[in-house]
Amino acid sequence: MAVSSEYTPPDDPLDFLHDDAQLLAVNKPAGLLSVPGRGEHLADCLITRVQAVFPHALLVHRLDRDTSGVMVFALTAHAQRHLSQQFQARTTRKTYIARLEGQLEPKTGTVDLPLIVDWPNRPRQMVCHETGKPAQTDWRVLRYEDGSTRVRLSPKTGRTHQLRVHMQALGHPILGDPLYASGAAREHDRMMLHSEELRIKHPDSAMSLKFRAKAPF
């Protein structure tokens, strides 16, 4: 079964990982938009669900609809500014778990390929050495399983669809990816990409915080 192009968001209860006066962390389910899309049928999303519990929650970053895992929201304008600056300055540390088609070798490496939107086929992104923006992803193989590879991915930049395009460029697309996988690799009930860990500094104390959510696949 492939990931559906129709929007049928899951009705999982919110899974809060942390909350304090300045911010909160949530484990986003796969299949749920981070923010509303265009049109009433795309109104249901993580931020509106979060705001039903925390009315002052503010957006800091996003995950793709089909990606699950750790997201943080600010609860004050001060926290939103502070956290947004951390993402822009790339001082946050993000790690993802993914399952890829085939056997990725070697077991560690870095993809350094510039990315840009593929305008005729948007929202797809593509590698372009002339006009693309710099994008780097470190990978580490965790294990091989049933013709696939489980990897830990650490993006150094935050381009749209970066991990998805970089893995496809290696010849090992993420299983279940509705845009970049094809054939049997696409036929999964979800995209096998999960934001496992996010490290940030607290907007008030500057103390390092680490939020984790185990991959459900």
N, CA, C and O of each residue as an XYZ file, in Angstrom:
868
protein
N       0.849     -1.195      0.000
C       0.000      0.000      0.000
C       0.880      1.239      0.000
O       1.749      1.360      0.863
N       0.688      2.164     -0.935
C       1.505      3.364     -1.027
C       0.926      4.464     -0.148
O      -0.256      4.446      0.195
N       1.787      5.434      0.217
C       1.326      6.616      0.927
C       0.320      7.328      0.035
O       0.608      7.578     -1.136
N      -0.853      7.658      0.564
C      -1.914      8.241     -0.246
C      -1.646      9.708     -0.539
O      -1.108     10.431      0.299
N      -2.031     10.146     -1.753
C      -1.929     11.562     -2.087
C      -3.107     12.331     -1.505
O      -3.048     13.554     -1.379
N      -4.184     11.621     -1.148
C      -5.315     12.265     -0.472
C      -4.924     12.552      0.965
O      -4.143     11.823      1.577
N      -5.493     13.648      1.497
C      -5.139     14.033      2.861
C      -6.122     13.424      3.857
O      -7.248     13.899      4.010
N      -5.682     12.380      4.523
C      -6.483     11.730      5.553
C      -5.639     11.671      6.824
O      -5.062     10.632      7.143
N      -5.568     12.796      7.554
C      -4.667     12.863      8.716
C      -5.049     11.870      9.799
O      -6.231     11.590      9.999
N      -4.054     11.336     10.499
C      -4.327     10.385     11.580
C      -4.987     11.097     12.757
O      -4.822     12.303     12.945
N      -5.736     10.331     13.543
C      -6.390     10.946     14.704
C      -5.690     10.563     16.005
O      -6.322     10.484     17.058
N      -4.376     10.325     15.924
C      -3.600      9.999     17.122
C      -3.706     11.130     18.144
O      -3.716     12.299     17.760
N      -3.785     10.810     19.429
C      -3.743     11.866     20.440
C      -2.373     12.541     20.434
O      -1.374     11.926     20.059
N      -2.331     13.796     20.846
C      -1.064     14.526     20.898
C      -0.101     13.856     21.869
O      -0.482     13.454     22.968
N       1.142     13.746     21.447
C       2.187     13.124     22.263
C       3.195     14.210     22.644
O       4.149     14.473     21.912
N       2.965     14.840     23.810
C       3.854     15.908     24.265
C       5.095     15.318     24.927
O       4.995     14.445     25.789
N       6.259     15.798     24.516
C       7.527     15.323     25.068
C       8.060     16.244     26.157
O       8.823     15.819     27.024
N       7.646     17.529     26.105
C       8.156     18.527     27.058
C       7.285     19.771     26.945
O       6.816     20.117     25.861
N       7.076     20.439     28.071
C       6.522     21.793     28.011
C       6.958     22.577     29.235
O       7.047     22.040     30.340
N       7.229     23.858     29.020
C       7.542     24.781     30.103
C       6.980     26.143     29.715
O       6.172     26.225     28.790
N       7.379     27.200     30.389
C       6.790     28.518     30.144
C       7.145     29.081     28.774
O       6.449     29.963     28.272
N       8.228     28.578     28.157
C       8.716     29.168     26.911
C       8.491     28.301     25.661
O       8.334     28.828     24.560
N       8.476     26.994     25.833
C       8.419     26.133     24.645
C       7.812     24.787     24.977
O       7.657     24.418     26.141
N       7.473     24.064     23.926
C       7.017     22.688     24.096
C       7.534     21.855     22.936
O       7.820     22.373     21.857
N       7.649     20.564     23.174
C       8.096     19.617     22.155
C       7.018     18.554     21.991
O       6.438     18.076     22.966
N       6.763     18.196     20.732
C       5.709     17.250     20.386
C       6.264     16.190     19.440
O       7.144     16.471     18.626
N       5.745     14.978     19.554
C       6.083     13.896     18.622
C       5.009     13.880     17.539
O       3.913     13.366     17.764
N       5.309     14.433     16.376
C       4.330     14.542     15.291
C       4.095     13.190     14.631
O       5.061     12.498     14.307
N       2.849     12.794     14.422
C       2.601     11.549     13.691
C       2.813     11.735     12.191
O       2.662     12.842     11.676
N       3.157     10.676     11.501
C       3.246     10.715     10.040
C       1.863     10.962      9.457
O       0.859     10.507     10.003
N       1.820     11.688      8.343
C       0.557     11.928      7.653
C      -0.183     13.165      8.080
O      -1.255     13.452      7.546
N       0.362     13.924      9.043
C      -0.278     15.149      9.532
C       0.563     16.354      9.117
O       1.765     16.400      9.382
N      -0.070     17.322      8.470
C       0.628     18.552      8.109
C       1.116     19.281      9.361
O       0.476     19.216     10.410
N       2.244     19.969      9.247
C       2.729     20.799     10.361
C       1.891     22.065     10.497
O       1.571     22.493     11.605
N       1.539     22.662      9.352
C       0.740     23.897      9.299
C      -0.371     23.699      8.271
O      -0.300     22.770      7.466
N      -1.392     24.550      8.283
C      -2.493     24.355      7.327
C      -2.030     24.487      5.886
O      -1.149     25.287      5.574
N      -2.637     23.688      5.008
C      -2.410     23.839      3.574
C      -3.460     24.760      2.981
O      -4.272     25.338      3.704
N      -3.442     24.893      1.662
C      -4.432     25.736      1.004
C      -5.737     24.979      0.849
O      -5.766     23.874      0.307
N      -6.805     25.577      1.324
C      -8.110     24.933      1.213
C      -8.563     24.365      2.554
O      -7.757     23.963      3.394
N      -9.887     24.348      2.722
C     -10.458     23.906      4.000
C     -10.128     22.452      4.307
O     -10.012     22.077      5.474
N      -9.974     21.625      3.268
C      -9.699     20.198      3.469
C      -8.289     19.970      4.012
O      -7.964     18.863      4.440
N      -7.452     21.002      3.998
C      -6.076     20.892      4.528
C      -5.896     21.712      5.803
O      -4.773     22.051      6.178
N      -7.009     22.026      6.466
C      -6.948     22.879      7.659
C      -6.425     22.135      8.888
O      -5.763     22.727      9.741
N      -6.722     20.843      8.976
C      -6.293     20.061     10.140
C      -4.776     19.874     10.084
O      -4.247     19.373      9.091
N      -4.081     20.274     11.146
C      -2.621     20.200     11.149
C      -2.129     20.203     12.596
O      -2.900     20.408     13.534
N      -0.836     19.972     12.750
C      -0.286     19.859     14.096
C      -0.415     21.155     14.885
O      -0.783     21.120     16.059
N      -0.118     22.305     14.267
C      -0.142     23.539     15.056
C      -1.553     23.868     15.547
O      -1.709     24.374     16.658
N      -2.582     23.591     14.742
C      -3.935     23.885     15.226
C      -4.336     22.919     16.349
O      -5.048     23.303     17.277
N      -3.881     21.677     16.260
C      -4.155     20.729     17.349
C      -3.419     21.147     18.623
O      -3.969     21.072     19.723
N      -2.172     21.587     18.461
C      -1.399     22.043     19.622
C      -2.039     23.281     20.233
O      -2.116     23.408     21.455
N      -2.506     24.205     19.369
C      -3.104     25.450     19.874
C      -4.429     25.217     20.578
O      -4.882     26.077     21.333
N      -5.052     24.086     20.352
C      -6.266     23.750     21.101
C      -5.944     23.490     22.568
O      -6.806     23.628     23.436
N      -4.690     23.110     22.838
C      -4.235     22.859     24.214
C      -3.405     24.032     24.733
O      -3.552     24.445     25.884
N      -2.540     24.559     23.882
C      -1.691     25.707     24.213
C      -2.007     26.820     23.206
O      -1.362     26.904     22.161
N      -2.999     27.682     23.511
C      -3.474     28.675     22.535
C      -2.398     29.630     22.023
O      -2.540     30.188     20.935
N      -1.326     29.826     22.789
C      -0.294     30.789     22.379
C       0.862     30.142     21.617
O       1.865     30.804     21.347
N       0.740     28.869     21.270
C       1.837     28.185     20.587
C       2.153     28.850     19.252
O       1.252     29.213     18.496
N       3.451     29.006     18.974
C       3.934     29.682     17.767
C       4.866     28.757     16.991
O       5.615     27.979     17.581
N       4.812     28.849     15.667
C       5.622     27.994     14.800
C       7.093     28.412     14.831
O       7.410     29.601     14.846
N       7.977     27.430     14.839
C       9.424     27.675     14.786
C      10.028     26.995     13.553
O      10.855     27.588     12.860
N       9.619     25.761     13.280
C      10.129     25.006     12.133
C       9.045     24.026     11.710
O       7.984     23.968     12.331
N       9.301     23.259     10.661
C       8.308     22.329     10.137
C       8.924     20.962      9.871
O      10.139     20.819      9.737
N       8.060     19.975      9.801
C       8.407     18.671      9.237
C       7.454     18.406      8.085
O       6.310     18.861      8.098
N       7.930     17.663      7.080
C       7.057     17.278      5.977
C       5.864     16.488      6.499
O       5.938     15.850      7.549
N       4.780     16.539      5.761
C       3.548     15.838      6.163
C       3.806     14.373      6.506
O       3.299     13.862      7.504
N       4.595     13.707      5.674
C       4.760     12.260      5.827
C       5.918     11.870      6.745
O       6.199     10.686      6.928
N       6.589     12.873      7.322
C       7.663     12.626      8.288
C       7.090     12.705      9.695
O       6.296     13.596      9.996
N       7.489     11.779     10.554
C       7.073     11.819     11.955
C       8.226     12.311     12.817
O       9.356     12.449     12.348
N       7.920     12.575     14.099
C       8.990     12.845     15.044
C       8.963     14.202     15.713
O       7.949     14.900     15.706
N      10.088     14.560     16.284
C      10.189     15.692     17.209
C      10.029     17.034     16.499
O      10.726     17.333     15.530
N       9.090     17.834     17.008
C       8.944     19.232     16.611
C       8.833     20.082     17.861
O       8.247     19.657     18.857
N       9.399     21.293     17.812
C       9.257     22.219     18.932
C       8.406     23.407     18.510
O       8.427     23.831     17.354
N       7.667     23.928     19.461
C       6.876     25.149     19.277
C       7.245     26.125     20.380
O       7.533     25.718     21.505
N       7.237     27.418     20.058
C       7.467     28.457     21.057
C       6.145     28.811     21.730
O       5.076     28.676     21.134
N       6.230     29.260     22.958
C       5.030     29.697     23.678
C       5.034     31.195     23.951
O       4.070     31.735     24.495
N       6.124     31.868     23.571
C       6.208     33.332     23.685
C       6.899     33.870     22.434
O       7.592     33.132     21.732
N       6.706     35.159     22.161
C       7.375     35.790     21.013
C       8.888     35.763     21.205
O       9.639     35.576     20.248
N       9.331     35.953     22.453
C      10.765     35.898     22.758
C      11.338     34.530     22.391
O      12.384     34.440     21.749
N      10.644     33.468     22.804
C      11.115     32.115     22.513
C      11.104     31.847     21.015
O      12.012     31.194     20.502
N      10.090     32.341     20.303
C      10.026     32.131     18.859
C      11.224     32.786     18.163
O      11.836     32.184     17.281
N      11.554     34.006     18.556
C      12.716     34.690     17.965
C      14.001     33.922     18.252
O      14.813     33.687     17.357
N      14.173     33.536     19.512
C      15.392     32.867     19.958
C      15.560     31.517     19.243
O      16.639     31.209     18.735
N      14.501     30.727     19.209
C      14.575     29.404     18.580
C      14.750     29.517     17.067
O      15.514     28.757     16.470
N      14.045     30.462     16.447
C      14.179     30.655     15.002
C      15.611     31.022     14.635
O      16.134     30.558     13.622
N      16.242     31.852     15.456
C      17.638     32.230     15.209
C      18.558     31.010     15.300
O      19.520     30.888     14.541
N      18.248     30.106     16.240
C      19.066     28.895     16.360
C      18.967     28.035     15.097
O      19.971     27.503     14.624
N      17.755     27.901     14.556
C      17.589     27.128     13.326
C      18.289     27.812     12.159
O      18.940     27.150     11.351
N      18.158     29.134     12.068
C      18.794     29.865     10.963
C      20.312     29.806     11.044
O      20.994     29.711     10.024
N      20.838     29.864     12.268
C      22.291     29.838     12.462
C      22.845     28.412     12.455
O      24.054     28.207     12.559
N      21.953     27.433     12.332
C      22.336     26.009     12.286
C      23.060     25.558     13.549
O      23.966     24.726     13.491
N      22.658     26.105     14.679
C      23.233     25.653     15.950
C      22.391     24.543     16.574
O      22.807     23.925     17.553
N      21.207     24.288     16.012
C      20.414     23.143     16.474
C      21.073     21.862     15.945
O      21.805     21.894     14.956
N      20.806     20.749     16.610
C      21.324     19.459     16.157
C      20.151     18.520     15.946
O      19.400     18.231     16.877
N      19.998     18.042     14.709
C      18.865     17.181     14.366
C      19.372     15.831     13.872
O      20.317     15.765     13.087
N      18.746     14.770     14.331
C      19.047     13.450     13.784
C      17.740     12.749     13.418
O      16.728     12.872     14.107
N      17.798     12.023     12.330
C      16.637     11.320     11.795
C      16.978      9.838     11.633
O      18.138      9.466     11.451
N      15.952      9.014     11.702
C      16.064      7.602     11.357
C      15.297      7.388     10.057
O      14.191      7.903      9.889
N      15.890      6.626      9.136
C      15.215      6.325      7.882
C      15.499      4.893      7.474
O      16.518      4.318      7.856
N      14.594      4.323      6.698
C      14.841      3.049      6.034
C      14.920      3.303      4.544
O      14.026      3.919      3.964
N      15.983      2.831      3.928
C      16.254      3.085      2.518
C      16.141      1.813      1.699
O      16.333      0.708      2.206
N      15.831      1.985      0.442
C      15.821      0.859     -0.492
C      17.253      0.382     -0.722
O      18.156      1.195     -0.920
N      17.460     -0.929     -0.695
C      18.760     -1.504     -1.030
C      19.771     -1.400      0.095
O      19.429     -1.075      1.232
N      21.021     -1.680     -0.240
C      22.106     -1.715      0.747
C      23.051     -0.538      0.505
O      23.825     -0.532     -0.452
N      22.972      0.435      1.370
C      23.801      1.639      1.245
C      25.219      1.352      1.723
O      25.422      0.865      2.836
N      26.176      1.650      0.893
C      27.584      1.512      1.253
C      28.340      2.727      0.726
O      27.971      3.270     -0.315
N      29.400      3.172      1.431
C      29.944      2.637      2.681
C      29.016      2.942      3.861
O      27.944      3.522      3.686
N      29.439      2.548      5.049
C      28.551      2.655      6.202
C      28.461      4.059      6.777
O      27.548      4.350      7.550
N      29.378      4.920      6.419
C      29.279      6.329      6.826
C      29.684      7.200      5.643
O      30.419      6.765      4.757
N      29.198      8.419      5.643
C      29.566      9.334      4.573
C      28.783     10.627      4.667
O      27.963     10.814      5.566
N      29.047     11.510      3.729
C      28.371     12.807      3.658
C      27.917     13.057      2.221
O      28.685     12.889      1.274
N      26.666     13.459      2.077
C      26.165     13.919      0.784
C      26.314     15.436      0.766
O      25.846     16.117      1.678
N      26.957     15.961     -0.257
C      27.129     17.407     -0.413
C      26.650     17.772     -1.811
O      27.442     17.857     -2.750
N      25.342     17.987     -1.938
C      24.732     18.279     -3.237
C      23.761     19.448     -3.093
O      22.857     19.389     -2.260
N      23.926     20.513     -3.888
C      23.054     21.689     -3.780
C      21.657     21.396     -4.316
O      21.493     20.642     -5.276
N      20.654     22.000     -3.685
C      19.261     21.704     -4.005
C      18.482     22.962     -4.382
O      18.760     24.061     -3.901
N      17.511     22.765     -5.247
C      16.610     23.847     -5.647
C      15.273     23.228     -6.019
O      15.200     22.045     -6.349
N      14.202     24.042     -5.963
C      12.878     23.536     -6.342
C      12.855     23.178     -7.826
O      13.416     23.889     -8.659
N      12.204     22.080     -8.134
C      12.000     21.638     -9.513
C      10.675     22.260     -9.977
O       9.621     21.634     -9.863
N      10.733     23.492    -10.498
C       9.530     24.304    -10.711
C       8.427     23.606    -11.493
O       7.275     23.656    -11.062
N       8.714     22.956    -12.623
C       7.605     22.315    -13.356
C       6.966     21.175    -12.571
O       5.831     20.788    -12.850
N       7.689     20.634    -11.592
C       7.204     19.465    -10.843
C       7.098     19.739     -9.346
O       7.150     18.812     -8.537
N       6.950     21.011     -8.977
C       6.905     21.303     -7.540
C       5.718     20.598     -6.893
O       4.685     20.457     -7.548
N       5.810     20.148     -5.643
C       6.831     20.552     -4.656
C       8.150     19.778     -4.713
O       8.969     19.897     -3.802
N       8.368     18.993     -5.761
C       9.629     18.254     -5.843
C      10.822     19.206     -5.857
O      10.758     20.305     -6.407
N      11.902     18.757     -5.242
C      13.174     19.472     -5.270
C      14.145     18.652     -6.120
O      13.899     17.478     -6.400
N      15.254     19.284     -6.529
C      16.229     18.553     -7.341
C      17.636     19.075     -7.075
O      17.825     20.175     -6.557
N      18.609     18.259     -7.442
C      20.007     18.655     -7.355
C      20.317     19.566     -8.540
O      19.990     19.238     -9.680
N      20.954     20.718     -8.269
C      21.368     21.614     -9.353
C      22.659     22.304     -8.945
O      22.682     23.099     -8.006
N      23.725     21.993     -9.657
C      25.041     22.535     -9.306
C      25.197     23.991     -9.734
O      26.105     24.677     -9.265
N      24.321     24.474    -10.620
C      24.418     25.860    -11.071
C      23.681     26.821    -10.138
O      24.233     27.843     -9.730
N      22.442     26.494     -9.804
C      21.610     27.443     -9.056
C      21.143     26.925     -7.696
O      20.470     27.651     -6.965
N      21.488     25.685     -7.344
C      21.036     25.116     -6.077
C      21.693     25.760     -4.865
O      22.788     26.315     -4.954
N      21.006     25.676     -3.731
C      21.555     26.175     -2.463
C      22.331     25.047     -1.786
O      21.930     23.886     -1.871
N      23.438     25.375     -1.115
C      24.258     24.334     -0.491
C      23.441     23.461      0.463
O      22.589     23.961      1.198
N      23.708     22.161      0.442
C      23.006     21.221      1.314
C      23.923     20.044      1.613
O      24.491     19.434      0.707
N      24.058     19.734      2.910
C      24.923     18.632      3.326
C      24.196     17.744      4.329
O      23.506     18.227      5.227
N      24.364     16.450      4.160
C      23.768     15.457      5.052
C      24.801     14.384      5.385
O      25.383     13.782      4.483
N      25.029     14.143      6.671
C      25.855     13.013      7.104
C      24.971     11.781      7.268
O      23.825     11.890      7.704
N      25.506     10.599      6.917
C      24.755      9.377      7.164
C      25.628      8.360      7.890
O      26.854      8.358      7.779
N      24.943      7.493      8.641
C      25.594      6.362      9.309
C      24.651      5.167      9.244
O      23.516      5.238      9.716
N      25.123      4.074      8.660
C      24.311      2.860      8.571
C      24.186      2.229      9.955
O      25.186      2.032     10.645
N      22.969      1.915     10.354
C      22.728      1.232     11.626
C      22.668     -0.281     11.426
O      23.243     -1.041     12.206
N      21.971     -0.710     10.380
C      21.950     -2.136     10.048
C      21.255     -2.331      8.699
O      20.538     -1.462      8.202
N      21.502     -3.512      8.134
C      20.817     -3.920      6.916
C      19.703     -4.879      7.304
O      19.892     -5.747      8.156
N      18.531     -4.720      6.670
C      17.392     -5.560      7.040
C      16.479     -5.774      5.832
O      15.950     -4.813      5.272
N      16.296     -7.026      5.433
C      15.329     -7.404      4.389
C      15.472     -6.557      3.130
O      14.485     -6.011      2.636
N      16.675     -6.445      2.614
C      16.877     -5.701      1.374
C      16.807     -4.198      1.519
O      16.750     -3.471      0.527
N      16.811     -3.729      2.764
C      16.797     -2.286      3.006
C      17.909     -1.918      3.979
O      18.558     -2.794      4.550
N      18.125     -0.633      4.163
C      19.161     -0.141      5.066
C      18.551      0.833      6.062
O      17.887      1.794      5.675
N      18.779      0.580      7.343
C      18.357      1.530      8.382
C      19.532      2.458      8.658
O      20.632      2.007      8.979
N      19.288      3.763      8.530
C      20.352      4.749      8.693
C      19.957      5.823      9.687
O      18.778      6.082      9.928
N      20.986      6.442     10.257
C      20.795      7.675     11.032
C      21.320      8.817     10.179
O      22.469      8.790      9.737
N      20.483      9.818      9.949
C      20.824     10.948      9.096
C      20.945     12.216      9.932
O      20.101     12.499     10.782
N      22.003     12.971      9.677
C      22.228     14.225     10.408
C      22.401     15.353      9.391
O      23.486     15.528      8.836
N      21.331     16.123      9.143
C      21.446     17.219      8.185
C      22.245     18.381      8.766
O      22.025     18.785      9.908
N      23.169     18.913      7.978
C      23.928     20.093      8.390
C      23.228     21.369      7.943
O      23.472     22.449      8.482
N      22.356     21.231      6.951
C      21.544     22.343      6.467
C      20.085     21.913      6.533
O      19.790     20.758      6.840
N      19.176     22.835      6.248
C      17.756     22.532      6.393
C      16.945     22.827      5.151
O      15.920     23.504      5.225
N      17.387     22.332      4.016
C      16.670     22.578      2.764
C      15.393     21.724      2.681
O      15.297     20.660      3.293
N      14.441     22.211      1.923
C      13.200     21.470      1.701
C      13.499     20.102      1.085
O      14.216     19.998      0.090
N      12.938     19.062      1.691
C      13.079     17.671      1.200
C      14.540     17.220      1.131
O      14.867     16.294      0.388
N      15.414     17.865      1.898
C      16.853     17.590      1.777
C      17.202     16.117      1.935
O      17.887     15.547      1.086
N      16.740     15.502      3.006
C      17.101     14.103      3.259
C      16.540     13.191      2.173
O      17.185     12.226      1.761
N      15.347     13.506      1.722
C      14.675     12.673      0.729
C      15.399     12.721     -0.621
O      15.599     11.690     -1.263
N      15.789     13.925     -1.043
C      16.483     14.069     -2.327
C      17.906     13.520     -2.237
O      18.388     12.884     -3.174
N      18.576     13.765     -1.112
C      19.946     13.278     -0.970
C      20.001     11.750     -0.990
O      20.905     11.173     -1.594
N      19.052     11.098     -0.339
C      19.064      9.630     -0.354
C      18.736      9.107     -1.752
O      19.329      8.127     -2.202
N      17.802      9.751     -2.437
C      17.505      9.349     -3.818
C      18.745      9.528     -4.692
O      19.020      8.700     -5.560
N      19.492     10.610     -4.463
C      20.692     10.887     -5.263
C      21.766      9.818     -5.047
O      22.582      9.565     -5.933
N      21.761      9.191     -3.863
C      22.692      8.088     -3.595
C      22.237      6.781     -4.245
O      22.965      5.789     -4.255
N      21.012      6.804     -4.788
C      20.463      5.586     -5.384
C      19.714      4.723     -4.393
O      19.417      3.563     -4.676
N      19.401      5.287     -3.216
C      18.719      4.538     -2.158
C      17.600      5.394     -1.570
O      17.730      5.892     -0.452
N      16.492      5.573     -2.313
C      15.409      6.429     -1.815
C      14.810      5.901     -0.520
O      14.889      4.710     -0.218
N      14.215      6.803      0.231
C      13.545      6.428      1.478
C      12.295      5.614      1.147
O      11.490      6.022      0.310
N      12.137      4.481      1.794
C      10.980      3.619      1.554
C       9.681      4.375      1.852
O       9.571      5.079      2.855
N       8.713      4.214      0.965
C       7.415      4.844      1.154
C       7.361      6.298      0.750
O       6.327      6.940      0.938
N       8.442      6.851      0.199
C       8.448      8.256     -0.191
C       7.573      8.441     -1.433
O       7.885      7.894     -2.490
N       6.469      9.213     -1.317
C       5.549      9.338     -2.448
C       6.094     10.177     -3.598
O       5.558     10.119     -4.705
N       7.147     10.955     -3.362
C       7.700     11.818     -4.406
C       8.978     11.275     -5.032
O       9.193     11.442     -6.232
N       9.823     10.633     -4.245
C      11.167     10.306     -4.729
C      11.456      8.815     -4.823
O      12.495      8.422     -5.354
N      10.560      7.984     -4.319
C      10.718      6.533     -4.477
C       9.815      6.065     -5.610
O       8.856      6.749     -5.967
N      10.118      4.905     -6.173
C       9.293      4.357     -7.250
C       9.225      2.837     -7.111
O      10.015      2.222     -6.395
N       8.274      2.260     -7.806
C       8.138      0.807     -7.786
C       7.868      0.273     -6.391
O       7.108      0.864     -5.623
N       8.503     -0.861     -6.068
C       8.264     -1.511     -4.779
C       8.690     -0.642     -3.613
O       8.105     -0.738     -2.534
N       9.701      0.211     -3.801
C      10.182      1.072     -2.718
C       9.119      2.061     -2.266
O       9.136      2.529     -1.128
N       8.203      2.373     -3.157
C       7.153      3.345     -2.831
C       5.977      2.691     -2.125
O       5.189      3.372     -1.469
N       5.855      1.381     -2.252
C       4.661      0.675     -1.767
C       4.757      0.349     -0.280
O       4.933     -0.806      0.107
N       4.639      1.372      0.533
C       4.629      1.191      1.990
C       3.511      2.046      2.572
O       3.045      2.994      1.939
N       3.085      1.700      3.787
C       1.943      2.408      4.360
C       2.324      3.762      4.954
O       1.455      4.509      5.403
N       3.619      4.082      4.959
C       4.071      5.400      5.394
C       5.476      5.629      4.849
O       6.145      4.690      4.417
N       5.916      6.882      4.872
C       7.294      7.173      4.515
C       8.176      6.871      5.721
O       7.896      7.315      6.834
N       9.231      6.121      5.490
C      10.079      5.658      6.584
C      11.153      6.704      6.937
O      12.352      6.476      6.776
N      10.679      7.845      7.417
C      11.560      8.932      7.842
C      11.010      9.515      9.130
O       9.837      9.883      9.202
N      11.869      9.599     10.163
C      11.424      9.996     11.495
C      12.472     10.902     12.138
O      13.659     10.577     12.174
N      12.015     12.033     12.640
C      12.886     12.954     13.378
C      13.081     12.400     14.793
O      12.214     12.541     15.656
N      14.217     11.778     15.005
C      14.456     11.039     16.260
C      14.888     11.943     17.407
O      14.482     11.736     18.550
N      15.707     12.940     17.107
C      16.268     13.750     18.190
C      16.485     15.189     17.729
O      16.895     15.441     16.596
N      16.201     16.124     18.633
C      16.447     17.538     18.376
C      17.103     18.146     19.611
O      16.611     18.007     20.731
N      18.223     18.820     19.378
C      18.925     19.518     20.463
C      18.874     21.011     20.208
O      19.195     21.490     19.120
N      18.463     21.731     21.237
C      18.374     23.188     21.157
C      18.886     23.782     22.466
O      19.159     23.056     23.423
N      19.012     25.107     22.499
C      19.311     25.807     23.745
C      18.042     26.503     24.217
O      17.307     27.087     23.422
N      17.796     26.431     25.528
C      16.590     27.040     26.073
C      16.642     28.553     25.906
O      17.677     29.164     26.174
N      15.539     29.174     25.466
C      15.542     30.618     25.219
C      15.862     31.467     26.444
O      16.377     32.576     26.301
N      15.572     30.977     27.632
C      15.844     31.749     28.856
C      17.196     31.415     29.468
O      18.005     32.309     29.715
N      17.443     30.148     29.711
C      18.633     29.740     30.464
C      19.834     29.451     29.574
O      20.960     29.366     30.066
N      19.610     29.297     28.260
C      20.653     28.875     27.307
C      21.159     27.466     27.611
O      22.166     27.024     27.058
N      20.446     26.769     28.496
C      20.802     25.393     28.808
C      20.486     24.500     27.610
O      19.492     24.712     26.916
N      21.331     23.507     27.372
C      21.118     22.588     26.256
C      19.985     21.622     26.588
O      19.972     21.019     27.661
N      19.041     21.478     25.672
C      17.918     20.565     25.841
C      17.947     19.539     24.715
O      18.294     19.856     23.578
N      17.579     18.313     25.045
C      17.538     17.237     24.057
C      16.183     16.553     24.128
O      15.779     16.063     25.182
N      15.489     16.522     23.006
C      14.197     15.846     22.923
C      14.331     14.655     21.987
O      14.910     14.764     20.906
N      13.794     13.520     22.411
C      13.904     12.292     21.622
C      12.546     11.599     21.501
O      11.726     11.637     22.419
N      12.334     10.976     20.362
C      11.146     10.149     20.146
C      11.583      8.965     19.293
O      12.108      9.145     18.194
N      11.370      7.776     19.791
C      11.808      6.568     19.089
C      11.042      6.376     17.787
O       9.837      6.621     17.725
N      11.741      5.940     16.756
C      11.096      5.688     15.464
C      10.066      4.566     15.607
O      10.356      3.541     16.225
N       8.872      4.745     15.045
C       7.834      3.722     15.166
C       7.929      2.636     14.109
O       6.998      1.843     13.967
N       9.012      2.577     13.371
C       9.170      1.537     12.342
C      10.526      0.881     12.463
O      10.849     -0.018     11.687
